[in-house]
Amino acid sequence: MAADWLGSVVSINCGPALGVYQGEVSSVDQGSQTISLRQPFHNGVRCSVPEVTFRAMDIKELKFLDIQSSANKTSVGQGAAKEPTSTSSGHSDQNRGTHSHATSTNTQSSTAPVTILRRGLSNSRGPTQATPKKNAVRNGSAGGPMRPKDDECFGDGTDEGLDTDFDFEGNLALFDKAAVFSQIDGNDRYGNRARPRSTPSERTPSRYRHDENVLEGKPVIYRQILVPQHGGKEYCTDSGLVVPSVSYELHKRLLAAAEWQGLTVERRLEMTGVCSSQMALTLLGGPNRLTPKNVHQRPTVTLLCGPHIQGAQGISCGRHLSNHEVEVILFLPNFVKMQESVTNELNLYNKTSGKQVANVKDLPVSPVDLVINCLDCHENPLLREQSWYQSAAEWANQNRAPVLSIDPPVGEQQHAVEAKWTLSLGLPLPLAESEGRVYLCDIGIPKLVFQEVGIDYHSPFGCKFVIPLHAA
C-alpha cells in the first residue's frame, strides 16, 4: 500500500520549529515509521540536499498536492478497470465538478516551490487528498453505484478556474477610485438624502482648511494700506497683505503725531521693548530653551546701545529679557550727558540682574546666543566715526553670533554690523537687502493718527504683535 504513494507531491508541516517541507515522495518505511522526500523545498526555498527523511512523530500535518498515477498503472496491470472520467446520465456534470485532480506537474516541482491552491472545502487529510484506487476494485467497476457517492462525500468541489492566475492589474483597472470616493463624500454630506445636481461651477468642496471660511464673503482686498508718498519698496505678509514702505520723514511725522495724541516716548519705548524681547525670546528657542529643566543652559544676549533713542529701545528690550531669566550684557559707553529717556531706561535696567559694561574688552570672547544692535541713530550718522562705535561693530562681526537690529536707519552707506534680522516700528522703511529678514512690530499707534498724516491704514498684524515681511 505504501508503494501507491511513491512519486506523489506532498506538503509536510513539522510545526514552527522545523517549518514546512514540500517535495516528491521517494520512499515510505512502515517499519521505522519514516517518509522521504526527494528534491525538497523548505519554507518555499530549495534545499541543498537531494533528499530529506521525516519521522512520524515530527509530522504535524501532511497534505497531498499531486497524487502520482502509479496506482492507476498497478490497477491496469491487474486487470482492474480505469477510473472513469464521467458517469452515467444524471451524475456526469456533478462528478466532473467534484473530481479532484493534480495542479502541479513534476517539471514544476523540480524548478520552483510547489504552489498550494486554496480549496473551498478541506479536511484533516488535506484539500486535494483522494481515496485509493482499491475502492474502485472493491466496488467491482469504476462505474459502480458506490463511486459517485464516494466522490460526492469525500471529493472536493473544486473548480477548474482556480488553476488559472488571478489578473490583478486587469481587475484594478476596472476600479474607478475617483467615482467611489466621490460617492462616499456625497453620502457623508447629505446622509440618506439624494444628492442635488449642480454644475461644476456651483460645486463647493466638502472639506475646508482651518483658515478657510465656509460662508462666501466679499473679495479679499490685499492692498489695505495706502500712503501719500511711496517709499520705494513694498512688502507683503504671510497672508498676502501688501505693506508699503515709507520714507524716514513720513515715519518721523507719524511718531510726532502719535506723541501729540498721547502716545509718549516712554509708552513707545515700552511697546518696542516688549515686542523686540518677544522676538528675541523666539529666536533663542522659545519654550524649547527656556524651561525649568534647562536652568544650567541659560541663553546669553549682548546688547550694543548708543546714547540716543534707539539705544533706549535696546535697553528696554534688555530689561524684559533679563526679567525672563536671560543673561543680558549691556554695552553702553560712559557719556557725560545722555538723553533723559536713555537715563530712565538705564535706571530701570540696573534694577535687574543684567550686567553693564562700558568697554569692548569686557564683552565675552566666546560667541553668545544673540547680539542686539542699537548702535545706529537716524539723526546723527557721524557716530560711526567714533572709536567706541567702531570697536563695538568689530566685536559684533568677529563674535560670529546672529545679529538682530532694532529700528536701523536708512542710508546709502552700508551698516557696519551685518544683521540677520531687522525689526521695524509701525511701518517699514525702505531697507536694503543686506539688512536680512525684515519684521514689523505694532507699537500701538491708533488708526486715526495714521489718517492725520495722510495714511489710509488697516492693521496687517492680525492676532500678533510681530509679523514677518517679505519682499513683494
C-alpha positions in Angstrom: 0.0 0.0 0.0 2.9 2.4 0.8 4.2 2.0 -2.8 0.9 3.5 -4.1 2.0 7.0 -2.9 5.5 7.0 -4.4 6.1 9.9 -6.7 3.3 12.0 -5.2 4.0 15.6 -4.3 3.2 16.3 -0.6 3.5 19.1 1.9 4.6 18.2 5.4 4.1 20.6 8.3 6.6 19.9 11.1 5.5 22.8 13.3 7.0 26.2 13.9 10.4 24.7 14.9 11.2 22.7 11.7 8.8 24.5 9.3 7.1 23.3 6.2 8.6 21.0 3.6 7.4 20.2 0.1 8.7 17.5 -2.3 8.1 14.2 -4.1 7.7 11.1 -2.0 10.7 8.8 -2.7 10.2 6.1 0.0 7.8 5.1 2.8 9.1 2.8 5.5 6.2 1.4 7.6 8.5 -0.4 10.0 10.6 2.6 11.1 7.6 5.0 10.5 9.6 7.3 8.2 8.9 9.1 4.9 11.5 10.5 2.5 11.1 13.4 0.0 13.4 14.0 -3.0 14.1 17.5 -4.4 12.7 19.1 -1.2 11.7 22.7 -0.6 12.0 24.2 2.9 9.5 27.1 3.5 9.5 27.7 -0.2 13.3 27.6 -0.6 15.1 24.8 -2.5 17.1 22.6 0.0 20.7 22.0 -0.6 20.4 18.2 0.0 18.7 16.0 -2.6 16.6 14.0 -0.1 15.1 14.6 3.4 13.7 11.9 5.7 11.0 12.6 8.4 9.8 10.6 11.3 6.2 10.1 12.0 6.5 11.8 15.4 7.8 15.0 13.8 5.0 15.4 11.3 2.1 17.7 12.5 0.2 17.7 9.2 0.6 16.0 5.8 -1.2 17.3 2.6 -1.2 15.7 -0.8 -0.6 18.3 -3.6 -0.2 15.9 -6.6 -1.1 12.2 -6.5 1.1 10.2 -8.8 -0.7 7.8 -11.2 1.4 4.8 -10.2 -1.7 3.4 -8.5 -3.5 3.5 -11.9 -0.8 1.6 -13.6 -0.9 -1.1 -10.9 -4.7 -1.5 -11.3 -4.4 -1.7 -15.0 -1.7 -4.5 -14.8 -4.0 -6.5 -12.5 -6.9 -6.2 -15.0 -8.9 -3.7 -13.0 -10.9 -1.0 -14.8 -9.6 2.5 -15.1 -11.2 5.3 -13.1 -14.0 6.8 -15.2 -13.9 10.4 -16.3 -17.6 10.6 -16.4 -20.6 8.5 -15.1 -24.0 7.7 -16.4 -26.5 10.4 -17.2 -27.8 12.4 -14.3 -24.4 12.4 -12.5 -21.9 13.3 -15.2 -21.9 17.0 -14.6 -21.8 16.6 -10.8 -18.9 14.2 -10.9 -16.9 16.4 -13.3 -17.2 19.3 -10.9 -16.3 17.4 -7.8 -13.5 15.3 -9.2 -10.1 16.4 -7.7 -7.0 16.5 -9.8 -3.4 17.4 -9.5 -2.4 21.1 -10.0 1.4 20.8 -10.2 3.5 18.7 -12.6 6.8 17.0 -11.9 8.6 19.6 -14.1 7.3 22.4 -11.9 8.3 20.7 -8.7 11.9 20.4 -9.8 12.3 24.0 -10.7 10.2 26.1 -8.3 8.4 25.7 -5.0 5.1 23.9 -5.2 2.1 26.2 -5.1 -0.6 25.3 -2.7 -4.0 26.3 -4.0 -6.8 27.3 -1.6 -9.8 25.0 -1.8 -13.4 25.7 -0.9 -13.5 22.7 1.4 -10.8 20.9 3.4 -10.5 18.1 5.9 -7.7 16.7 8.1 -6.2 14.7 5.2 -5.6 17.8 3.1 -7.5 19.7 0.5 -6.7 17.6 -2.5 -6.4 14.2 -1.0 -8.2 11.4 -2.9 -9.3 7.9 -1.9 -7.0 5.0 -3.1 -7.9 3.0 -6.2 -8.8 0.0 -4.2 -12.2 1.5 -3.7 -12.8 1.1 -7.4 -11.7 -2.6 -7.3 -13.8 -3.3 -4.3 -16.8 -1.8 -5.8 -16.4 -4.1 -8.8 -16.1 -1.5 -11.5 -15.2 2.2 -12.0 -18.8 3.0 -12.8 -20.3 1.1 -9.8 -23.1 2.6 -7.8 -20.8 3.4 -4.8 -18.3 5.5 -6.7 -20.4 8.6 -7.3 -21.4 8.6 -3.6 -17.8 8.4 -2.5 -16.9 11.3 -4.8 -19.9 13.3 -3.6 -19.0 12.6 0.1 -15.2 12.7 0.1 -14.3 14.7 -3.1 -13.5 18.4 -3.2 -16.0 20.6 -5.1 -13.1 22.4 -6.8 -13.4 24.5 -9.9 -11.2 24.4 -13.0 -11.0 28.2 -12.8 -9.0 28.1 -9.6 -5.9 26.8 -11.5 -5.6 30.0 -13.5 -3.8 33.0 -12.2 -5.8 36.0 -11.0 -5.4 39.1 -13.1 -4.8 41.8 -10.5 -3.9 44.5 -13.0 -6.9 44.0 -15.1 -9.3 44.0 -12.2 -7.6 47.0 -10.6 -8.1 48.9 -13.9 -11.9 48.3 -13.6 -12.0 50.1 -10.2 -12.9 53.8 -10.6 -11.3 55.2 -7.5 -12.4 58.8 -8.1 -16.0 57.8 -8.6 -16.1 55.7 -5.4 -14.6 58.4 -3.2 -16.9 61.0 -4.7 -19.9 58.8 -3.8 -18.6 58.3 -0.3 -18.1 62.1 0.1 -21.6 62.7 -1.1 -23.1 60.2 1.3 -21.2 61.9 4.2 -22.5 65.3 3.3 -26.1 64.5 2.5 -26.7 61.3 4.6 -29.5 59.3 3.2 -30.9 62.1 1.2 -30.5 62.3 -2.6 -27.6 64.4 -3.8 -28.7 67.6 -5.6 -27.5 68.0 -9.1 -25.3 71.1 -9.7 -23.0 72.4 -12.3 -19.2 72.2 -11.8 -19.1 75.9 -11.0 -21.7 75.5 -8.3 -20.0 72.7 -6.5 -18.2 73.5 -3.3 -15.5 71.5 -1.5 -16.9 69.2 1.2 -13.9 69.9 3.5 -12.3 73.2 4.3 -8.9 74.1 5.8 -8.7 75.7 9.2 -8.1 79.2 7.6 -10.9 78.9 5.1 -14.3 80.5 5.6 -17.3 78.2 4.9 -19.6 81.2 4.0 -18.8 83.0 0.9 -17.8 86.6 1.6 -16.6 89.7 -0.2 -13.5 89.6 -2.4 -10.3 90.0 -0.3 -8.5 93.3 -0.7 -4.8 92.7 -0.2 -3.7 96.4 -0.6 -5.3 97.8 2.6 -2.6 100.4 3.4 -2.3 103.4 1.2 0.4 106.0 1.7 0.6 109.5 0.2 4.2 109.1 -0.8 5.6 105.8 -2.0 8.7 104.8 0.0 10.3 103.0 -2.9 9.7 99.4 -1.7 6.8 97.2 -0.9 6.5 94.2 1.4 3.8 91.5 2.0 2.8 89.5 5.0 2.3 85.7 5.2 -1.4 86.2 4.4 -0.6 88.2 1.3 -1.4 91.7 2.6 0.7 94.4 1.0 2.6 96.7 3.4 4.3 99.7 1.6 7.4 101.3 3.0 7.5 104.9 4.0 10.3 107.5 3.9 12.0 108.5 7.2 10.4 112.0 7.0 6.9 110.5 6.9 7.7 108.0 9.6 9.0 110.8 11.8 5.8 112.8 11.3 3.8 109.7 12.2 5.7 109.3 15.5 5.3 113.0 16.3 1.6 112.9 15.6 1.2 109.9 17.9 3.2 111.6 20.6 0.9 114.7 20.3 -2.1 112.5 20.8 -0.7 110.9 24.0 1.5 108.1 22.8 4.5 109.4 24.6 8.1 108.4 24.1 8.0 106.3 27.3 5.0 104.4 26.0 6.6 103.8 22.7 9.8 102.6 24.3 7.9 100.1 26.4 6.0 98.7 23.4 9.2 98.5 21.4 10.9 96.7 24.3 8.1 94.2 24.7 7.9 93.4 21.0 11.6 93.1 20.5 12.1 91.0 23.6 9.3 88.6 22.4 11.0 88.3 19.1 14.4 87.7 20.7 12.9 85.0 23.0 11.5 83.3 20.0 14.9 83.4 18.2 16.6 82.0 21.3 14.4 78.9 21.2 11.3 79.9 23.0 9.7 77.1 25.2 12.2 74.6 24.0 15.1 76.6 25.5 13.6 78.5 28.4 12.3 75.7 30.7 12.8 75.0 34.4 14.8 71.8 33.4 17.2 73.9 31.4 18.4 76.4 34.0 22.1 75.3 33.6 22.0 76.4 29.9 20.5 79.9 30.1 20.9 81.9 26.8 23.3 84.9 26.7 22.4 88.1 24.9 24.6 91.1 24.3 23.1 94.5 23.7 25.1 97.1 21.8 23.5 100.5 22.5 24.3 104.2 21.8 23.3 107.4 23.7 20.2 108.0 21.7 16.5 107.0 21.4 17.4 103.8 19.5 19.8 102.9 22.4 16.9 103.5 24.9 14.8 101.0 22.9 17.6 98.4 23.2 17.9 99.0 26.9 14.2 98.5 27.3 14.4 95.2 25.4 17.3 94.1 27.7 15.3 94.8 30.8 12.4 92.5 29.6 14.9 89.8 28.6 16.6 89.9 32.0 13.1 89.5 33.6 12.7 86.3 31.6 15.9 84.7 33.1 18.1 85.5 30.2 21.7 86.5 30.8 22.0 90.0 29.4 25.2 92.0 28.9 24.6 95.7 28.0 27.4 97.6 26.3 26.9 101.4 26.7 29.9 103.8 26.8 30.3 106.3 29.6 28.9 109.6 28.3 28.9 112.9 30.2 25.4 113.7 29.1 22.7 111.5 27.7 19.0 111.9 26.7 16.5 111.7 29.6 14.8 108.6 28.0 18.2 106.7 28.0 18.9 107.6 31.6 15.4 106.5 32.7 15.7 103.2 30.9 19.2 102.6 32.3 18.0 103.1 35.9 15.3 100.5 35.4 17.7 98.1 33.8 20.1 98.4 36.7 17.3 97.0 39.0 17.6 93.7 37.1 20.3 91.0 37.2 21.7 92.1 33.9 25.3 93.3 33.5 26.6 96.6 32.1 30.0 97.2 30.6 31.5 100.4 29.1 34.5 98.9 27.4 34.6 96.4 24.5 37.3 94.5 26.2 34.8 93.4 28.9 32.5 91.8 26.4 32.5 88.0 26.1 35.3 86.4 24.0 33.3 83.3 23.1 30.2 83.5 20.9 27.0 84.4 22.6 23.5 83.3 21.6 22.3 86.6 20.2 23.6 90.1 19.6 21.1 93.0 19.5 22.4 96.0 17.6 21.1 99.5 18.6 24.3 101.5 17.8 22.9 103.5 14.9 20.9 106.6 15.0 18.6 108.3 12.4 19.6 111.8 13.3 23.4 111.5 13.8 25.2 109.4 11.3 28.6 110.7 12.4 28.6 108.3 15.4 30.1 105.7 13.1 33.4 107.6 13.1 33.9 107.4 16.8 36.2 104.8 18.3 33.7 103.2 20.6 31.3 102.6 17.8 34.0 101.0 15.5 35.2 98.8 18.4 31.7 97.5 19.2 31.0 96.9 15.5 34.2 95.0 15.0 33.5 92.8 18.1 30.0 92.0 16.8 31.3 90.9 13.4 34.0 88.8 15.0 31.8 87.1 17.6 30.0 85.0 14.9 26.7 85.3 16.7 23.4 86.2 14.9 22.5 89.8 15.0 19.1 91.5 15.5 18.9 95.2 14.6 16.2 97.3 16.1 14.9 100.3 14.1 18.1 100.8 11.9 18.4 103.9 9.9 18.2 104.1 6.1 21.1 105.4 4.1 23.2 104.8 1.1 26.2 103.8 3.3 26.3 100.1 4.3 25.9 99.4 8.0 28.9 98.4 10.0 27.2 95.4 11.6 25.7 92.8 9.4 22.3 91.9 10.7 20.4 88.6 10.2 17.0 90.1 11.3 15.7 93.6 11.3 12.8 94.9 13.4 10.9 98.0 12.1 8.3 100.0 14.1 4.8 100.8 12.8 5.6 100.9 9.1 8.8 99.7 7.5 11.4 101.9 6.0 12.9 101.0 2.5 15.7 98.9 3.9 18.5 97.4 1.8 18.7 93.7 1.1 21.8 93.4 3.3 19.6 94.1 6.4 18.4 90.5 6.5 14.9 89.4 7.1 12.5 92.2 7.9 10.0 92.1 10.8 7.4 94.6 11.7 6.1 95.3 15.3 3.0 97.1 16.4 3.8 99.9 18.8 0.1 100.9 19.4 -0.4 103.8 17.0 -4.2 104.4 16.6 -5.8 104.3 13.2 -6.9 108.0 13.3 -3.3 109.0 13.9 -2.3 107.4 10.6 -5.1 109.4 8.9 -3.7 112.6 10.3 -0.5 112.2 8.3 -2.5 111.0 5.2 -2.1 107.2 5.5 -5.1 105.0 4.9 -4.3 102.3 7.4 -5.7 98.8 8.2 -3.8 96.7 10.7 -1.8 93.8 9.0 -0.9 92.2 12.3 -4.0 90.1 12.9 -3.5 88.2 16.2 0.2 89.0 16.6 2.3 92.0 17.6 5.4 91.0 15.5 5.0 89.7 11.9 7.5 88.8 9.2 7.6 90.8 6.0 8.6 89.5 2.6 9.8 91.5 -0.4 6.9 91.9 -2.9 
